[in-house]
Amino acid sequence: MFFAIFLGGCTPKDLFVKAPAGLEVSSNPESTIFINGENKGQTPFKDNNLKPGSYTLKLLPVSSDFLPYETSIELVSHTSTIISRNFALSDLETSGYTLELQEDLSGGTYLSVISDPDNINLFIDDAPSGFTPVSKMAISPGPHTLKAISPGYFDQTLPINTVTGFNLIVNFKLAGRTITLTPPPVATATATSSPDASPSSTPQASLTPTLEVQKPYVIIGETGTGWLRIRKEASGSSDELGKANTGEKLKYLGDSTELGWYKIEFEGSIGWVSGKYVTLVR
């Protein structure tokens, strides 16, 4: 469940003394929060009297079934950094967001949006606003609504408040939909035989052999479109090599990146697919 977030009071009143910064953290399920390694109790957590600067934040869910979450944050005077995390049994199904303000000396009002996965559809106040990542988009100060949409993932909607003189950085983590691969039905053949026909003379189905991809390979999962783009390089912004249908198997060439891209063979060429949409079979 998401809630409206308002960030305000962002003009320092004293140029020589840095005012405190705020941090708000929520999680589902409840988690133990560590700031720079120090146990700060359970979520939800709120402290508006922290020293501005860099911190390491770690969330340890009360259930051992979930993986801990760790990130670096930069706290700014007169602002609140807000973090929300919804844990799940796998990182793919985990969701959440982070809101941070960075002072901009130009005095403008800006919005930056990054996401996991990248290249998601972004809507601002219900108007299509391109794809992530978005860097320092000029925007009017005040309340707005962000909506993030990507095939194969659950949508996420977030009310925000932009502030004059600051760049609001929003980091979305979308939860992937559970993919269930259903095998195709087994083809059967029926035939009408003469009364005196023996069982051994019953006509059999004539099946055309198909080329089976040898292990290791990847299986294209559900994407919401019925197909997945094959990229020439390991990036969502790379040129498209082609499209593979859901359920299709592609030979895995044994190489992957830290961001979860797999190197595969596609129609005689070398390409890359995002691991968020495929299952690797070794």
Order of alpha helices (4+ residues) and beta strands (2+ residues): beta-beta-beta-beta-beta-beta-beta-beta-beta-beta-beta-beta-beta-beta-beta-beta-beta-beta-beta-beta-beta-beta
